[in-house]
Amino acid sequence: MATGTELRLARRLDEVGFSDIVQIRNKVMALRAGGATVHALHGGEPYFETPDAIKYAAISALVENQTHYAPSSGIAPLREALAAKVNRKNKIPTQVEHVIATVGGSQALYAAFQAVLDPGDDALVFSPYWTPIGDLVRGAQARPLLVPTTTARRNGIAATLEQFSTPQTRAIYYNTPQNPSGVVFTRAEAEEVAAFARARNLVVIADEAYEDLVYEGEHFSIASLPGMAERTITCFTFSKTYGMTGWRGGYAVAQEPFMTALRKIVLYSTNGVATPVQYAMLAALETPEAAIHAHLEQYRVRRDLLLEGLRAAGLECETPAGAFYAFPNVEKIHRNSRTAAEILLDQAHIATIPGSVFGAQGEGHLRFGYALPVEAIREAVAALKAFLG
């Protein structure tokens, strides 16, 4: 019997959208299905396949029947290895109980925002920012306050954070190296953010997905600073360093009261990471630093090749210090970044991501990914030069 009342979704989803990047990926697939050659610079996956040692670890786990329920926070050997890595490499004071395995870095970030933000809260977000962050904040019924990274670095981090902060501000999203710009915050800049957080009793949600992809300077974990481990939730992923995007392996590092909240969210969403994947994650942590550095140098070659091509085509682009994206100004093509991306894809079959999807501060730019075979970058650069004349 009709009641006159329409069924509806929970209001917390009203302002949560779908990724523009997925829509562009679908258009690329459609073009290729029609026989077109597409220069795919829109993606964010490593150029190499998952190393064999990692794959074999998962296979061995399956053969050995490691297919049963595991502790929802992660198997003990993995958490112990993660705590050791974070202490050694990130200099964050960490014990095993401070670590939780997650389904990719995305779940770690989702859990962090859900653990910290209440409806009506605000979160400071350095911008341009990785697209899903805005939706993760809004999904917690909070509001992202976009802090222009360029302005902050020019005028002072603390002064700019103060300018954009409100009495409802509860957290700071701190991503280094940054997606999409490739900005790497220095230790001095991390200290400014930390001082601001301590002075205003804010929580820092640190996203270190690209920690091993730094070409200029060095990666620095903000939670390693005095007084910050207890107010920082640091989120990591296996995707970028180890070529494991599809494995969905990640982890978060936090102290109480945040860890209890993270455990609840993981428990009642996925009940943990797939058991064989955890053994693959454990094997990945045994990767020699020399191998990780070798991949970094390969990315550097690709970065420099793309930058040379962008500039030769007349596009201004700052040299990215980290990650594997270039973020040139493309107003020469069109002032509107969505239109510029459409023009490049439709007319030159070059797939990029419009800068506006990364926040208003990204307008006028496009994100070009260079986690590709060298020859693919050469071909894309040639197509770009031919198109722009």
C-alpha positions in Angstrom: 0.0 0.0 0.0 1.4 3.4 -1.0 2.2 5.7 2.0 3.1 8.8 0.0 6.5 8.8 1.6 9.5 8.4 -0.8 12.3 6.0 0.0 15.6 8.0 0.5 19.2 7.5 1.2 20.9 8.6 4.4 21.6 12.3 4.2 25.3 11.8 4.9 25.6 10.8 1.3 23.9 13.8 -0.2 27.2 15.6 -0.8 29.3 12.6 -1.6 29.9 12.1 -5.3 31.7 9.7 -7.6 35.3 10.1 -8.8 35.8 12.1 -12.0 38.9 10.0 -12.6 36.7 6.9 -12.9 34.6 8.6 -15.5 37.6 9.6 -17.6 38.9 6.0 -17.3 35.6 4.8 -18.7 35.9 7.2 -21.6 39.4 6.0 -22.4 38.2 2.4 -22.4 35.4 3.3 -24.8 37.8 5.0 -27.2 40.1 2.0 -27.1 37.2 -0.4 -27.7 36.5 1.6 -30.8 40.0 1.0 -32.1 41.5 4.4 -31.1 45.1 4.7 -29.7 44.9 6.6 -26.5 47.9 8.1 -24.6 46.8 7.3 -21.1 48.4 9.8 -18.8 45.4 10.0 -16.5 46.3 7.0 -14.3 48.0 6.6 -10.9 49.5 3.1 -11.0 53.1 2.1 -10.9 54.8 1.3 -14.2 56.0 -2.1 -12.9 54.1 -5.3 -12.0 54.0 -6.7 -8.5 57.4 -8.4 -7.9 57.3 -12.2 -8.0 58.4 -12.6 -4.4 55.3 -10.9 -3.2 53.0 -12.9 -5.5 54.6 -16.1 -4.5 54.1 -15.2 -0.8 50.4 -15.0 -1.5 50.4 -18.2 -3.4 52.2 -20.0 -0.6 49.7 -18.6 1.9 46.9 -20.1 -0.2 48.6 -23.5 -0.5 49.3 -23.5 3.2 45.6 -22.9 3.9 46.1 -19.4 5.3 42.6 -18.7 4.2 40.7 -18.5 7.5 39.7 -15.5 9.6 42.6 -13.5 10.8 42.6 -10.9 13.6 40.7 -7.9 12.2 43.6 -5.6 13.0 46.1 -7.8 11.2 48.2 -10.9 11.7 50.8 -10.5 14.4 53.9 -11.0 12.2 52.6 -8.2 9.8 51.9 -5.7 12.6 55.3 -6.4 14.2 57.0 -5.8 10.9 55.0 -2.7 10.2 55.9 -1.3 13.7 59.5 -2.0 13.1 59.4 -0.3 9.6 57.7 2.8 11.0 60.2 3.1 13.9 63.2 2.7 11.6 62.1 4.5 8.4 59.6 7.1 9.5 61.1 7.7 12.9 57.6 7.6 14.5 57.7 6.1 18.0 55.5 3.0 17.4 54.5 -0.1 19.2 52.6 -3.1 17.8 49.4 -1.9 19.4 49.7 1.4 17.4 49.4 -0.4 14.0 46.4 -1.6 12.1 46.2 -3.3 8.7 43.6 -1.8 6.3 42.1 -2.5 2.9 44.4 -0.1 1.1 45.4 3.4 2.2 41.8 4.4 1.3 40.3 2.5 4.2 42.9 4.0 6.5 41.9 7.5 5.5 38.2 6.7 5.6 38.6 5.3 9.1 40.7 8.3 10.2 38.1 10.9 9.2 35.3 8.8 10.6 37.2 8.5 13.9 37.9 12.2 14.3 35.1 14.3 12.7 31.7 14.9 14.0 28.8 16.4 12.0 29.4 20.2 11.8 33.2 19.9 12.2 35.7 21.4 9.8 38.9 19.9 8.4 41.7 22.0 6.9 42.8 20.4 3.6 45.9 21.6 1.7 44.8 22.1 -1.9 45.0 21.0 -4.7 44.2 17.7 -3.0 43.6 14.0 -3.9 40.0 14.0 -5.1 38.4 11.5 -2.7 39.5 13.5 0.4 36.7 16.1 0.0 34.1 13.3 -0.2 35.7 11.5 2.8 35.3 14.6 4.9 31.8 15.3 3.7 30.9 11.7 4.2 31.7 12.3 7.9 29.2 15.2 7.7 32.0 17.7 8.1 33.3 20.4 5.9 36.6 20.6 4.0 38.3 24.0 4.2 40.7 24.2 1.3 44.1 25.8 2.1 46.0 26.8 -1.0 49.4 25.1 -0.8 51.2 27.6 -2.9 49.9 30.5 -0.8 50.8 28.7 2.4 54.4 28.1 1.2 54.7 31.7 0.1 53.0 33.5 3.0 53.8 31.1 5.8 52.1 27.8 6.7 50.9 28.9 10.2 49.6 32.3 9.0 47.7 30.7 6.1 46.2 27.9 8.3 45.1 30.6 10.7 43.4 32.5 7.9 41.3 29.5 6.8 40.6 28.0 10.2 37.3 28.3 12.0 36.2 27.6 15.6 34.8 24.3 14.3 38.1 23.1 12.9 39.0 19.7 14.3 41.6 18.2 12.0 44.3 18.9 9.3 44.7 16.7 6.3 48.4 16.7 5.6 49.6 14.9 2.4 53.3 14.7 1.4 54.4 14.1 -1.3 51.2 15.6 -2.7 48.9 14.3 -5.3 48.4 15.9 -7.8 51.1 18.6 -7.6 54.1 16.6 -6.5 54.9 19.1 -3.7 57.0 17.7 -0.9 56.7 19.5 2.4 60.1 20.2 4.2 60.8 19.4 7.8 60.5 23.1 8.6 57.0 23.2 7.0 56.0 20.1 8.9 57.2 21.8 12.1 54.9 24.8 11.4 51.9 22.5 10.8 52.7 20.6 14.0 53.0 23.8 16.1 49.7 25.0 14.7 48.0 21.6 15.5 49.4 21.5 19.1 48.5 25.1 19.8 44.9 24.6 18.7 44.5 21.0 19.9 43.9 19.6 16.4 44.3 16.1 15.0 46.6 15.6 12.0 45.6 13.0 9.4 48.8 12.4 7.5 48.7 10.7 4.1 52.1 9.3 3.1 51.1 7.1 0.1 54.1 8.4 -1.9 56.7 8.3 0.9 59.2 6.4 -1.3 58.8 8.7 -4.3 60.8 11.8 -3.4 63.3 13.3 -5.9 64.1 16.6 -4.4 64.7 16.8 -0.6 63.6 14.0 1.6 60.4 12.5 3.0 59.6 13.5 6.6 56.8 12.1 8.7 55.1 14.8 10.8 54.2 12.2 13.5 57.9 11.9 14.3 58.0 15.4 15.7 57.7 15.9 19.5 54.2 15.8 20.8 52.8 14.7 17.4 52.6 10.9 17.6 49.7 11.1 20.1 47.7 13.5 17.9 48.4 12.1 14.4 46.9 9.3 12.4 49.3 8.4 9.7 48.0 6.5 6.7 50.2 4.3 4.4 49.6 2.1 1.4 51.5 -0.8 -0.3 50.1 0.3 -3.7 52.8 2.8 -4.9 56.1 1.5 -3.5 55.5 -2.2 -4.3 53.2 -2.1 -7.4 50.3 -3.5 -5.4 47.4 -1.3 -6.3 44.9 -4.2 -6.8 45.9 -6.0 -3.7 44.3 -3.4 -1.5 46.9 -3.4 1.2 47.4 -0.5 3.6 47.9 0.4 7.2 47.4 3.2 9.8 49.5 4.2 12.7 47.9 5.9 15.7 47.8 6.0 19.5 44.8 6.0 21.7 42.0 7.0 21.7 42.2 6.9 17.9 43.3 3.3 17.5 40.3 1.9 19.3 38.1 3.9 16.9 40.1 2.6 13.8 39.7 -0.9 15.0 35.9 -0.6 15.4 35.6 0.9 11.9 37.7 -1.8 10.3 36.0 -4.6 12.3 32.5 -3.5 11.3 33.3 -2.7 7.6 35.6 -5.4 6.2 36.6 -7.3 9.4 40.2 -6.9 8.2 42.4 -7.4 5.2 42.2 -10.7 3.2 44.5 -13.2 5.0 46.6 -14.2 1.9 47.1 -10.5 1.1 48.5 -9.9 4.5 51.2 -12.5 3.8 52.0 -10.7 0.6 52.3 -7.4 2.5 54.6 -9.1 4.9 56.8 -10.3 2.0 56.7 -6.8 0.5 58.3 -5.3 3.6 61.4 -7.5 2.9 62.0 -5.6 -0.3 65.6 -4.2 -0.2 65.8 -0.4 -0.1 68.1 -0.7 -3.1 65.3 -2.0 -5.2 62.9 0.7 -4.0 65.6 3.3 -4.9 66.0 1.8 -8.3 62.3 2.3 -9.0 62.7 5.9 -7.8 65.4 6.6 -10.3 63.3 5.1 -13.1 60.5 7.4 -12.2 63.0 10.3 -12.2 63.9 9.4 -15.9 60.2 9.4 -16.7 59.5 12.7 -14.9 62.3 14.5 -16.7 61.2 13.2 -20.0 57.7 14.3 -19.6 58.7 17.7 -18.2 60.9 18.3 -21.2 58.1 17.4 -23.5 55.5 19.6 -21.7 57.8 22.6 -21.8 58.8 22.1 -25.4 55.1 22.1 -26.2 54.8 25.5 -24.5 53.2 24.4 -21.2 54.6 25.9 -18.0 55.2 23.3 -15.3 56.9 23.4 -12.0 59.2 20.5 -11.3 57.4 18.0 -9.1 59.6 17.1 -6.1 57.7 13.8 -5.4 54.9 11.4 -6.4 54.6 10.5 -10.2 52.5 13.4 -11.6 53.2 16.6 -13.4 50.7 19.5 -13.0 51.3 22.0 -15.8 49.3 25.2 -16.5 47.2 24.5 -19.6 45.4 27.8 -20.1 47.1 27.8 -23.5 44.7 25.0 -24.4 41.7 26.4 -22.5 41.2 28.3 -19.3 38.7 25.8 -18.0 40.6 22.6 -17.1 37.6 20.3 -17.8 37.4 21.7 -21.3 41.1 21.5 -21.8 41.1 17.8 -20.8 38.2 17.1 -23.2 40.0 18.9 -26.0 43.2 16.8 -25.5 41.3 13.6 -25.2 38.9 14.1 -28.1 41.3 15.7 -30.5 44.8 14.4 -29.6 43.7 11.2 -27.7 45.8 12.2 -24.7 44.0 11.4 -21.4 44.7 13.6 -18.4 42.8 14.7 -15.3 41.3 18.2 -15.1 42.9 20.2 -12.3 39.5 21.5 -11.0 38.7 18.0 -9.6 41.5 18.5 -7.2 39.9 21.7 -5.8 39.5 25.2 -7.0 43.3 25.7 -6.6 43.8 23.2 -9.4 41.9 25.1 -12.0 43.8 26.0 -15.1 46.0 22.9 -14.7 45.9 19.2 -15.9 47.4 16.2 -14.1 49.7 14.2 -16.3 50.8 10.9 -14.8 54.2 9.5 -15.8 54.1 6.1 -14.2 54.3 4.6 -17.7 56.8 2.8 -19.9 59.3 5.3 -21.3 58.2 4.7 -24.9 54.6 5.5 -24.0 55.7 8.8 -22.6 57.7 9.6 -25.7 54.7 8.8 -27.9 52.4 11.0 -25.7 54.9 13.9 -25.8 55.1 13.6 -29.6 51.3 13.6 -29.9 51.2 16.7 -27.6 53.8 18.6 -29.6 52.0 17.8 -32.9 48.7 18.9 -31.5 50.0 22.2 -30.0 52.1 22.9 -33.0 
